[in-house]
Amino acid sequence: MGCQYFDPCSGGADSFTVAMPKLTFGRGTLAETGARAADLGIKRIALFTDPQLEDGALVATVTESLKRASIEVLVFSDIRIEPDDDTIMRAAKFLADTNTDGAISVGGGSVMDTTKAALMIDAHGGHIREYFAPPIGDGKAIPGPLAPHIACSTTSGTGSECTSISVIRVNELNTKFVVAHPHLLPTAAIVDPQCCDSLPANVVASTGFDLLSHALECYTARAYTRLSAVADPTARQLIQGANPFSDLAAREALDIAGKYLARGVADSTDNEARDNLMWGATLAGIAFGNSGTHLPHAMSYGVTHLMSNITSDGYPVASPFVPHGISVIVCAPSIFRYTAEGAPDRHLEAANYLGSDSVGATPDDAGEILSTRLIELMRATHMPNGLGGIGFSAADVKALTESSSRQKRAIANAPRDSNLVDMENMYSGAISYW
């Protein structure tokens, strides 16, 4: 591949697969949804959205476009931010009761992930819990395609419109877990930057750090050649480690985040910044949809499991609630100080794409340079000062580690192995940065 990072490894994969939906990007493209749905042969569509968007202009634009295309629209909005297994089963029942032949999601990652999982249950039956990997679930395979799904993202962070992943909270365990399979990939994605014009600054910051961390984790993930080969090509997951294709999208997304994140947070009228962040989120989604994330996302799940007595501005959600992007970024500087030893050149390159000044730096400096740049961006966008900024202390470190250690897939995708003591040290290092 012309890059040492992807050199062959004994027993490792020697090929990778790329997949993404048919993607349309640009201002005003929400009005194209009717034509896109009609082209897919959809006559009766389930429109998934959340209660905050249901009566707003974005859903109205989509609904009018669908109706102009003579498509019957049935709306499901009983979706919570960070959906749980109960949400998925209610949504699947809605699909079964309405007999639709396709779906469109209008919202952030919670809406798109709900739609993916509900379509899976509608097509193949069972309970969502069965589809999680053991020991959380039964590891039930998704045996075939789902109904067509047009994913319309309304935030500049999640990238879920371009991934084969659905993140769902299991109520019994009060923790989020991932269902991943190529059949979950939306059929088409429509990304309209106008959706972000009215987002509050704190929401742009949180979602922007999600995009940044997606791209950074993809670029520093374990190379696909270091992960086990798959004998059956149809069984190959798209969560397959860093590869030359995911690198292309991740590099551009990192450059966008470094240039435009602080600007997009500071000024809601800065369309150049916010449009670029929307494009960056989609690129980062393409990147992690074809490679996978690692420790920052794995360790964020411990944060959202154990959070208490906290809310966040800009999110109409009762306590306890920490937005996903914040739960990821508060630990990231500490984590990348640790993982840099496993791929120092990649960490240093990533810091450069984010705008770091690394003149004269050596690979030994990579972790500190990258972490320093992340902390600069956190401070510039008024993010919490590490775990302490969202209510955690050193007394919580062991519990956080125990919770996050269940995220086996993401932990294994990191460029450096870690054990429980290593994770405790990373959490300890994330309590405060300034």
C-alpha positions in Angstrom: 0.0 0.0 0.0 3.0 2.3 0.0 2.6 2.8 3.8 4.4 0.9 6.5 1.4 1.1 8.7 -0.4 -1.4 6.5 2.4 -3.8 5.9 1.3 -7.5 6.0 1.2 -9.3 9.3 1.2 -13.0 9.9 -2.4 -14.1 10.4 -3.7 -10.6 9.7 -6.2 -9.5 7.1 -4.8 -8.9 3.6 -7.8 -7.1 2.2 -10.5 -4.6 3.2 -14.0 -3.7 2.1 -15.4 -0.2 1.5 -19.1 0.6 1.7 -21.1 3.8 2.0 -24.6 4.9 1.0 -25.5 7.0 -2.0 -24.6 10.4 -0.6 -26.1 13.8 -1.5 -24.6 16.9 0.2 -25.5 20.6 -0.1 -27.8 23.4 1.1 -31.4 22.8 0.3 -31.0 19.1 -0.3 -33.7 18.1 2.2 -36.1 19.1 -0.4 -34.8 16.2 -2.6 -36.1 13.5 -0.3 -39.3 12.9 -2.2 -37.4 12.3 -5.4 -34.9 10.0 -3.7 -37.6 8.0 -2.1 -39.6 7.6 -5.3 -36.4 6.5 -7.1 -36.2 3.7 -4.5 -39.7 2.6 -5.3 -41.1 3.6 -1.9 -44.9 4.2 -1.8 -45.5 4.3 2.0 -42.7 5.6 4.2 -42.1 5.7 7.9 -40.6 9.0 8.9 -38.5 8.7 12.1 -37.7 11.9 14.0 -37.6 13.2 17.6 -40.2 15.2 19.5 -38.1 18.4 19.3 -38.0 18.3 15.5 -41.4 16.8 14.7 -43.3 20.1 14.4 -40.3 22.1 13.0 -39.2 23.4 9.6 -36.9 20.5 8.8 -39.5 17.8 9.1 -42.0 20.0 7.3 -39.6 20.3 4.4 -39.1 16.5 4.2 -42.8 15.8 4.6 -43.8 18.2 1.8 -41.2 16.8 -0.5 -42.4 13.2 0.1 -46.0 14.2 -0.4 -45.2 16.0 -3.7 -43.8 12.7 -4.8 -47.1 11.0 -3.9 -45.6 9.1 -1.1 -47.7 8.4 2.0 -45.9 9.5 5.2 -46.4 8.0 8.7 -44.5 9.6 11.5 -42.8 8.0 14.5 -41.3 10.5 17.0 -41.3 8.5 20.3 -37.5 8.6 20.3 -35.3 9.6 23.2 -31.8 11.1 22.9 -29.5 8.1 23.2 -32.2 5.5 22.5 -32.7 2.4 24.6 -33.8 -1.1 23.9 -37.4 -0.2 24.7 -37.3 2.6 22.1 -36.2 0.2 19.5 -38.9 -2.3 20.2 -41.6 0.4 20.1 -40.2 1.6 16.8 -40.2 -1.9 15.4 -43.8 -2.4 16.4 -44.7 0.8 14.7 -43.2 -0.5 11.4 -45.0 -3.8 11.8 -48.3 -2.1 12.4 -48.1 0.5 9.6 -46.8 -1.9 6.9 -44.5 0.7 5.3 -42.0 -0.2 2.5 -39.2 2.1 3.5 -38.0 4.6 6.1 -36.5 8.1 6.3 -34.7 9.4 9.4 -34.6 13.1 10.1 -32.4 13.9 13.1 -29.2 13.2 14.9 -27.5 9.9 15.7 -30.3 8.9 18.1 -32.9 9.0 15.3 -30.8 7.4 12.7 -29.6 4.6 15.0 -33.2 4.0 16.1 -34.3 3.7 12.5 -31.5 1.2 11.6 -32.3 -1.1 14.6 -36.0 -0.9 14.1 -35.7 -1.9 10.4 -33.6 -4.8 11.5 -36.1 -6.1 13.9 -39.0 -5.5 11.5 -37.1 -7.5 8.8 -35.7 -10.3 10.8 -37.6 -10.5 14.1 -36.5 -11.1 17.7 -35.5 -8.7 20.4 -32.7 -6.1 20.0 -30.8 -7.6 22.9 -30.3 -10.8 20.8 -28.2 -8.9 18.2 -25.6 -7.6 20.6 -22.3 -9.6 20.8 -21.9 -12.0 23.8 -21.8 -11.8 26.7 -24.3 -8.8 26.4 -26.4 -10.6 23.8 -26.6 -13.7 21.7 -24.6 -12.5 18.7 -27.6 -13.1 16.4 -26.6 -12.6 12.8 -28.5 -10.3 10.5 -29.3 -12.7 7.7 -30.4 -10.3 4.9 -31.1 -6.8 3.7 -33.4 -4.3 5.4 -36.1 -2.1 3.8 -34.7 1.0 2.1 -33.5 3.7 4.5 -32.8 7.4 3.6 -30.8 9.0 6.5 -30.9 12.8 6.9 -28.5 14.1 9.5 -29.4 17.3 11.3 -26.2 17.7 13.4 -22.6 18.1 12.5 -21.1 15.2 14.5 -22.6 11.8 14.4 -21.9 10.6 10.9 -24.4 7.8 11.4 -25.9 8.4 8.0 -22.8 6.8 6.6 -22.2 3.9 9.0 -23.4 0.3 9.5 -23.6 0.9 13.3 -26.4 1.4 15.8 -25.6 2.4 19.3 -28.3 1.4 21.8 -28.6 1.7 25.6 -29.5 -1.6 27.3 -31.8 -0.6 30.1 -31.1 -3.6 32.3 -27.4 -2.7 32.3 -27.9 1.1 31.9 -25.1 1.1 29.4 -24.7 1.6 25.7 -23.6 -1.1 23.3 -23.2 -1.4 19.6 -24.9 -3.5 16.9 -22.7 -3.5 13.8 -23.4 -5.2 10.4 -23.2 -4.1 6.8 -26.9 -4.6 6.3 -27.5 -1.7 8.8 -25.9 0.8 6.3 -28.5 3.3 5.1 -29.4 3.1 1.4 -29.0 6.8 0.9 -27.8 9.8 2.9 -28.9 13.4 2.5 -26.8 16.0 4.3 -28.1 19.5 4.3 -25.9 22.0 6.1 -28.8 24.4 6.6 -29.9 22.0 9.4 -27.1 23.4 11.6 -27.8 27.1 11.1 -29.9 27.4 14.3 -28.0 24.9 16.6 -26.8 26.3 19.9 -23.1 26.8 20.4 -22.8 24.0 23.0 -24.5 21.5 20.6 -22.1 22.5 17.8 -19.2 22.0 20.2 -20.3 18.6 21.4 -21.2 17.2 18.0 -18.0 18.8 16.6 -15.9 16.9 19.1 -17.7 13.7 18.1 -16.7 14.3 14.5 -13.1 15.2 15.6 -12.8 12.0 17.7 -14.3 9.8 15.0 -11.6 11.0 12.6 -8.8 10.9 15.1 -9.7 7.4 16.4 -10.0 6.1 12.8 -6.6 7.6 11.8 -4.9 6.1 14.9 -6.8 2.8 15.0 -5.0 -0.5 14.7 -4.2 -1.2 11.0 -6.6 -3.7 9.3 -3.5 -5.9 8.6 -3.1 -6.3 12.4 -6.6 -7.7 12.8 -7.5 -11.3 12.1 -8.3 -12.3 8.6 -11.8 -13.4 7.8 -12.3 -16.6 5.8 -15.8 -15.8 4.5 -15.8 -12.4 2.7 -19.5 -12.0 3.3 -18.8 -12.1 7.0 -16.3 -9.3 7.0 -17.4 -6.4 9.1 -16.9 -2.8 8.0 -15.4 -2.2 11.5 -12.1 -3.6 10.2 -9.3 -1.3 11.4 -7.5 1.6 9.8 -7.1 1.3 6.0 -6.1 3.5 3.1 -9.7 4.5 2.3 -10.6 5.5 5.9 -7.4 7.5 6.1 -8.5 9.6 3.1 -11.7 10.7 4.8 -10.2 10.9 8.3 -7.4 13.2 7.2 -9.7 15.7 5.6 -12.1 15.6 8.6 -9.2 16.3 11.0 -8.2 19.3 8.9 -11.7 20.6 8.9 -12.1 20.2 12.7 -8.8 22.0 13.3 -9.8 25.0 11.1 -13.5 25.4 11.7 -14.6 23.9 15.1 -13.8 26.9 17.2 -15.2 29.3 14.6 -18.5 27.3 14.2 -19.0 27.3 17.9 -18.3 31.0 18.3 -20.5 32.4 15.5 -23.8 30.9 14.4 -23.8 33.1 11.3 -20.5 31.7 10.1 -21.9 29.5 7.4 -18.5 28.7 6.0 -17.5 27.1 9.3 -20.7 25.3 10.0 -21.1 24.0 6.4 -17.5 22.6 6.6 -18.2 21.0 10.0 -21.3 19.3 8.5 -19.1 18.0 5.6 -16.4 17.0 8.1 -19.0 15.0 10.2 -20.0 13.1 7.1 -16.4 12.4 6.1 -15.6 11.2 9.7 -18.7 9.0 9.5 -17.5 7.5 6.3 -14.1 6.9 7.9 -15.2 5.2 11.1 -18.0 3.4 9.2 -15.2 1.6 7.4 -12.6 1.3 10.1 -14.1 1.7 13.6 -13.4 3.8 16.7 -11.3 2.8 19.7 -10.6 3.8 23.3 -12.1 7.3 23.5 -15.5 5.9 22.5 -15.1 2.8 24.6 -14.3 4.8 27.7 -17.1 7.3 27.0 -19.6 4.5 27.7 -18.4 4.3 31.2 -19.1 8.0 31.6 -22.6 7.8 30.3 -23.3 4.7 32.4 -22.2 6.3 35.7 -23.0 10.0 35.2 -25.3 11.6 37.9 -26.9 14.9 38.7 -25.7 16.7 35.6 -27.4 18.3 32.5 -26.0 20.3 29.5 -27.0 23.6 28.0 -28.8 23.3 24.7 -30.2 19.8 25.3 -33.8 19.4 26.6 -33.0 16.3 28.5 -33.5 15.6 32.2 -30.6 14.9 34.5 -28.4 12.9 34.3 -27.3 13.6 30.8 -23.9 14.2 29.2 -23.9 14.7 25.4 -22.1 12.0 23.5 -19.4 14.3 22.1 -18.6 15.6 25.5 -18.4 12.1 27.1 -15.9 11.2 24.4 -13.7 14.3 24.5 -13.2 14.7 28.2 -11.1 11.5 28.3 -9.4 11.9 24.9 -6.3 13.9 25.7 -5.3 11.4 28.4 -6.1 8.5 26.2 -4.0 9.7 23.3 -1.0 10.3 25.6 -1.2 6.6 26.2 -2.0 5.3 22.7 0.7 7.4 21.0 3.4 4.8 21.9 1.6 2.3 19.7 1.6 4.5 16.6 3.6 7.6 17.3 3.9 8.7 13.6 0.2 8.5 13.1 -0.5 10.5 16.3 2.0 13.2 15.2 0.5 13.3 11.7 -3.0 13.7 13.2 -1.8 16.5 15.4 -0.5 18.3 12.4 -3.8 17.9 10.5 -5.5 19.4 13.5 -3.2 22.5 13.3 -0.5 21.7 15.8 2.9 23.3 15.5 5.2 20.3 15.7 8.4 21.7 14.1 11.3 19.8 15.6 9.1 17.2 17.3 10.1 13.6 17.5 7.8 10.5 17.7 8.4 10.5 21.4 6.6 13.9 21.6 3.5 12.7 19.6 1.2 12.0 22.5 1.9 15.3 24.3 1.6 17.4 21.2 -1.7 15.8 20.2 -3.1 16.1 23.7 -2.1 19.7 23.9 -3.9 20.5 20.7 -7.1 18.8 21.9 -7.0 20.7 25.2 -6.5 24.0 23.2 -9.7 23.2 21.2 -11.6 22.2 24.3 -10.7 25.4 26.1 -11.6 27.5 23.0 -15.0 26.0 22.8 -15.8 26.0 26.5 -15.8 22.3 27.0 -15.7 20.8 30.6 -12.3 20.5 32.2 -12.0 16.7 31.9 -14.0 14.3 34.0 -14.0 16.6 36.9 -15.9 19.1 34.8 -18.9 16.7 34.6 -18.9 15.6 38.2 -16.5 12.7 38.4 -13.5 12.4 40.7 -10.6 10.0 41.4 -13.0 7.9 43.6 -14.9 7.0 40.4 -12.0 5.6 38.4 -12.3 1.9 39.2 -16.1 1.9 38.5 -15.5 3.7 35.2 -12.9 1.2 34.2 -15.1 -1.8 35.2 -18.0 -0.4 33.1 -15.9 0.5 30.0 -13.9 -2.8 30.0 -17.0 -4.5 28.5 -16.5 -2.6 25.2 -14.3 -5.3 23.8 -14.6 -4.4 20.1 -13.5 -0.8 20.4 -10.8 -1.6 22.9 -9.2 -4.1 20.6 -9.2 -1.6 17.7 -6.8 0.7 19.6 -3.2 0.9 18.3 -1.8 -0.1 21.8 -3.0 -2.9 24.0 -4.4 -1.9 27.4 -5.4 -3.7 30.6 -7.5 -2.6 33.5 -4.6 -0.8 35.2 -3.9 1.1 32.0 -7.5 2.2 31.7 -7.5 3.3 35.3 -4.5 5.4 34.6 -6.1 6.9 31.6 -9.2 7.8 33.5 -7.1 9.2 36.4 -5.2 11.4 33.8 -8.5 12.7 32.5 -9.8 14.2 35.8 -8.5 17.6 35.1 -6.4 19.2 32.3 -6.1 22.9 33.3 
